[in-house]
Amino acid sequence: MINTVLNTISVQKFLPQLGIQNEMPGIEKAYHKLVSKTGKGNDFLGWLTLPEEITPDQISDINKTAEYLASFSEIIVVVGIGGSYLGARAVIEALQHPFKSILPNQNTPLILFAGNSLGEDYHKALIDTLDIKEYSVIVISKSGTTTEPAIAFRILKEHCENKYGRTEAQKRIVAITDEKRGALKKLATEENYKTFVIPDDVGGRYSVLTPVGLLPIACAGLNIRKLLNGAINMRRMLLKNTTYDTNIAMQYALLRFLLYKEGKKMELVVAYEPQLFFFIEWFKQLFGESDGKQGKGIFPAGAIFSTDLHSLGQYIQEGERHLFETVLSVEKVSAHLPIPFDNNDLDGLNYLYQKTIHEINLTAEEGTRKAHISGNVPNFRITIPTITEETLGELIYFFEFSCALSGYLLNVNPFDQPGVEAYKSNMFKLLGK
Ligand code: PA5
């Protein structure tokens, strides 16, 4: 069952109808390039079929490993950066209790992250926490050579061996990396760590539905089968509908491309539910690394509303008109928290009596959409009935597919990231590597 709905009506009115008609052959060509695997970077299209190809045995191996780690861990530290980090965090933070870390008697371990920055205070605080907690480590790196996770892992490995002894540490560490290459693969083989493989034909930012995302997500107690089912549903819908009029990924990719050509160079992805913060971070990497090359590409930005309406709202309404918004609109939440009646009504809120916070949130969303459209900010709306594993799976696949189409419209390779190397080579030179 497909739940995610793309509302493009308020975007189309910012574009000349003729422009859309003229570009339709272009998007249909991009679509055929993608599904026939004949476009740029076609050796990195493993993600296209991944959700359907993963076998029950592979899922069971991931779930069993998660259960095993959870059986002795209060904390599981997930070490990784970029595509080896953001997908897992996006799904976990979207679905887990926001105050899990301070709630007693949790059935599943707390997932903490390391190696996604070079923050020394952060990593020292983590180590101090691990001194007094039972833990295990999942280290993720496709290349096996990325500096940030490698540094964090070296420190964590040493800590784990000192705390538990080498043999026990070997049971508490799981590696996810390339099948054959890289320093992490070598280390994992030498230490006899349980290992999962990142397929060769799946790039980091498209890897959330491989063990890279699935193992940490399963460790958090979430249902990876449902996540994959959501992706499969979206995949089937996108493959069944082969024309612009029926295919929501084609519509999204083409309209944002036309907006870009009209001078809308920045896409602000917005959620009104704060637990989607890291989903937006995942989106930013996906589109930023895929589109942003050869002097081209929409800059992906993110915001949580209404929070950021009190910081960015002024700019969005009246600043430079180079923005459009993509709103992740959640129709229903699981909680029910109505506004109480107050006899004195000193805060003047009795007019909201019995309305829920979510009803008010949806009204804020509607009011903001109208205001931003009248301020010349085109608005896509992606409607999500509720945040679940299934709908997140649908969204992940929808954005991956749309992102590949966007790259082809821009005539860039959506699956490489040559620009990421520049900072690394400078840093290595400065460090004397
Ligand atoms: O999308 C990408 O390929 C990158 O962002 C990588 O995911 C990131 O640099 C981490 O790389 P690795 O998994 O090789 O450590």
Residues whose N, C-alpha, C, O or C-beta is under 5 A from the ligand:
A	BS01	PA5	I81 G82 G83 S84 I140 S141 K142 S143 G144 T146 G203 G204 R205
